[in-house]
Amino acid sequence: MITSQGARTLLSALLVFYAILGRAETSRPTLPLEQRTNGTQTLAAIGKLKPLTIDCAARIETKRGQALCAATIVGEDGYILIKASEVPDLAEARVKFSDGRTAGLREIRRETRFDLVLAQAVGITGLRAVSFGAARPLTMGQWLCSVADAGKEPRIGTVSAKIRRIPGTGAALGIRMDEKSPKGGSGVRIIGIASESPAEIAGLHENDVIITIAGAKVGAFREVHELVNKRQPGEIIEVRYLRQDKEDTCRVRLASRTKVLQNWEGEDFANGGISLRTDNFPEVLQHDIPLLPTDMGSPVATLEGKVVGINIARVDRVTTFALPVEAFWTEAQQWIQADRHPPKAVLAE
Amino acid sequence: MRALFSIPFALLLLLGHLHAESRHDTPPTPQTDIAALLRIQADVQKLLPQVRSALVAIQTGGGTASGVIISADGLLLTAAHVPGGPGKDMRVILEDGSITTAKSLGMDKTTDAALAQLKKREKPWPFVKLSREVIKAQPGEWCFALGHPGGYDKERGPVLRVGKIIKQTANSLHTDCVLMGGDSGGPLFNFDGEVIGIHSQIWENRDQNVHVSMAPFLRSWEAMQKSQVIKTWGIGAGGYLGVATVMSDNVELEVADVIDGSPAKTAGVQAGDVILSVNGEAMTDQQQFSATVRSRAAGDVLKLKLRNSGKDRELSVKLDQKPQEEGQ
């Protein structure tokens, strides 16, 4: 208990301190970048983990070489797991490995529950697959490392909260709509647009009147909600709208509703943005490794080099979710097995 | 759920600061290796169970934040922008999910330090110690942050961030423990499990996370316990009285000079007066007097008890803005 006597002691101790600070004022040292938690000096400590982490990650990019997301190598013969909602169409993407090789992708299985796609890099062999270890026994404070900057740079952080399920709240455009129908017509008028939301990115404006969503006519704001809500974050829908008496169409990439609403004014300070899909996961391992949305899909490992999960969502400034290995690996192995050994066609008698 | 940080202001400060930062170098710290990282992990995991029960979530009309209990009778540290003023009722959620209330006490609005008092209960509150050696929190030291970013989430629980101190200023610590809205008021710990900072502000970059250091808390402890609001300390423009003091041969606090046109002059303070007390608080030395005056804002009224030639008298002085380049 701090009594007033105690407080007086505090005060006198303070005067001494104050004098010292007064002198220090002119040369306040600042920790150089390389000595910070994710500075080069600290990261040198995990340099020898490169074969088990960086070499087991790959970059998913457009055919022009623009980063889309990351992938984790799970089979020497080209099998990789990719963050699904960032790549709706694998035919438009390619994979680039840390040894510089690139390849086209054959989609094998897309699993919305995990937000993962199993794909095979066409014509690639001799890859290094990750070695998995258990995630569920890890507790807060456990160091983890991962791969940033398009699969090149190591990063460290710690398990920062409890392993848990993240319920879903559906998808959203990030608009506020007029409850009344616009003057003399059909459609739904937009009266507000969230910062950095799917609608803003697609180029929708305040006062635009939405006429159709994915081909379906809308007459009331509830109909817009219904059409959008049953879809998944990451999906692209076509929105036809009226702006100053001219009709036009845009393609909107939907995002998780929770984050669109919480970040309405762009107050998140997320640094590099957040993933389109940030919820509706069966289980997540939360960590504080500084990563970008384009780093999602990369492996997360312990300092022993055991991969314990795949990064699945950059959620906000302090939060990244990884799918723990226990959540998806048993199933994913079955997909690979089924793809390697498809049932043989039986000749008709 | 609104973020509790004064972000636009913080953003404005950003540029000039970065340039100033890059000029200074610290002596090189020992090379980190995996063994060193694993020692840090072991320390954090040992300390967490001891300190996490002292973390609380705070809900006010304005939003959601964090705080930390620092005494068995329920004294709480938080950020001044969380309650916003003294005497405010706040809803408090403990680590186990149970709910209670607290009332805000005093605060230092310039440095963002605030005290609050949890509702009395018979059982002692879980608490952590605060570090009284502010100077020890130097750049390069490892530290860890706890809080409720985004608000209290029962399934998630408190959120940990492990990082390093980047800079110490007179009233704050900068770290690479990444913070966001809802963390405000939460504790930053050293590796003795003592509170060394209270989460206060962020700037845009990931490495720009600002915590109130223990300095303003220790400095203004009594005032804050008395629910006083300190508005002007940090900028050195506290209430202006207009007297210069010396310690007399009898080790009493004596007025050496009174500045013409100052509030003290107007109120009738004279050179040679011995200052016995300010607002009932006995004055024993110059620093204490100086701190007492400066911790009050212009417009505040001070009651001075003075003695001259064996006669005591009391005066009320209304403090003014401090003119440029003048004494206390």
Chai-1 contact restraints between the chains, C-beta under 6 A:
chainA,res_idxA,chainB,res_idxB,connection_type,confidence,min_distance_angstrom,max_distance_angstrom,comment,restraint_id
A,M1,B,S71,contact,1.0,0.0,6.0,A-B,restraint_1
A,M1,B,D73,contact,1.0,0.0,6.0,A-B,restraint_2
A,I2,B,S71,contact,1.0,0.0,6.0,A-B,restraint_3
A,A7,B,W221,contact,1.0,0.0,6.0,A-B,restraint_4
A,A7,B,E222,contact,1.0,0.0,6.0,A-B,restraint_5
A,L10,B,L218,contact,1.0,0.0,6.0,A-B,restraint_6
A,L10,B,W221,contact,1.0,0.0,6.0,A-B,restraint_7
A,A13,B,R132,contact,1.0,0.0,6.0,A-B,restraint_8
A,L14,B,L218,contact,1.0,0.0,6.0,A-B,restraint_9
A,L14,B,R219,contact,1.0,0.0,6.0,A-B,restraint_10
A,L15,B,Q287,contact,1.0,0.0,6.0,A-B,restraint_11
A,F17,B,V134,contact,1.0,0.0,6.0,A-B,restraint_12
A,I20,B,I135,contact,1.0,0.0,6.0,A-B,restraint_13
A,L21,B,A170,contact,1.0,0.0,6.0,A-B,restraint_14
A,S27,B,H24,contact,1.0,0.0,6.0,A-B,restraint_15
A,P29,B,H24,contact,1.0,0.0,6.0,A-B,restraint_16
A,P29,B,T26,contact,1.0,0.0,6.0,A-B,restraint_17
A,P29,B,P139,contact,1.0,0.0,6.0,A-B,restraint_18
A,T30,B,E21,contact,1.0,0.0,6.0,A-B,restraint_19
A,T30,B,H24,contact,1.0,0.0,6.0,A-B,restraint_20
A,T30,B,K167,contact,1.0,0.0,6.0,A-B,restraint_21
A,L31,B,P139,contact,1.0,0.0,6.0,A-B,restraint_22
A,L31,B,G140,contact,1.0,0.0,6.0,A-B,restraint_23
A,L31,B,I166,contact,1.0,0.0,6.0,A-B,restraint_24
A,Q35,B,T29,contact,1.0,0.0,6.0,A-B,restraint_25
A,R36,B,K164,contact,1.0,0.0,6.0,A-B,restraint_26
A,R36,B,D176,contact,1.0,0.0,6.0,A-B,restraint_27
A,T37,B,G163,contact,1.0,0.0,6.0,A-B,restraint_28
A,T37,B,K164,contact,1.0,0.0,6.0,A-B,restraint_29
A,T37,B,D176,contact,1.0,0.0,6.0,A-B,restraint_30
A,T42,B,T32,contact,1.0,0.0,6.0,A-B,restraint_31
A,A45,B,T32,contact,1.0,0.0,6.0,A-B,restraint_32
A,A45,B,D33,contact,1.0,0.0,6.0,A-B,restraint_33
A,A45,B,I34,contact,1.0,0.0,6.0,A-B,restraint_34
A,A45,B,L37,contact,1.0,0.0,6.0,A-B,restraint_35
A,M140,B,L160,contact,1.0,0.0,6.0,A-B,restraint_36
A,G141,B,Q41,contact,1.0,0.0,6.0,A-B,restraint_37
A,G141,B,V44,contact,1.0,0.0,6.0,A-B,restraint_38
A,G141,B,Q45,contact,1.0,0.0,6.0,A-B,restraint_39
A,G141,B,L48,contact,1.0,0.0,6.0,A-B,restraint_40
A,W143,B,L37,contact,1.0,0.0,6.0,A-B,restraint_41
A,W143,B,Q41,contact,1.0,0.0,6.0,A-B,restraint_42
A,T158,B,V162,contact,1.0,0.0,6.0,A-B,restraint_43
A,S160,B,V159,contact,1.0,0.0,6.0,A-B,restraint_44
A,S160,B,L160,contact,1.0,0.0,6.0,A-B,restraint_45
A,A161,B,R156,contact,1.0,0.0,6.0,A-B,restraint_46
A,A161,B,V159,contact,1.0,0.0,6.0,A-B,restraint_47
A,K162,B,G157,contact,1.0,0.0,6.0,A-B,restraint_48
A,R164,B,E155,contact,1.0,0.0,6.0,A-B,restraint_49
A,E267,B,A3,contact,1.0,0.0,6.0,A-B,restraint_50
A,F269,B,I202,contact,1.0,0.0,6.0,A-B,restraint_51
A,F269,B,E204,contact,1.0,0.0,6.0,A-B,restraint_52
A,N271,B,R206,contact,1.0,0.0,6.0,A-B,restraint_53
A,D288,B,R161,contact,1.0,0.0,6.0,A-B,restraint_54
A,P290,B,R206,contact,1.0,0.0,6.0,A-B,restraint_55
A,L303,B,I34,contact,1.0,0.0,6.0,A-B,restraint_56
A,R317,B,V178,contact,1.0,0.0,6.0,A-B,restraint_57
A,R317,B,M180,contact,1.0,0.0,6.0,A-B,restraint_58
A,V318,B,P149,contact,1.0,0.0,6.0,A-B,restraint_59
A,V318,B,V178,contact,1.0,0.0,6.0,A-B,restraint_60
A,V318,B,M180,contact,1.0,0.0,6.0,A-B,restraint_61
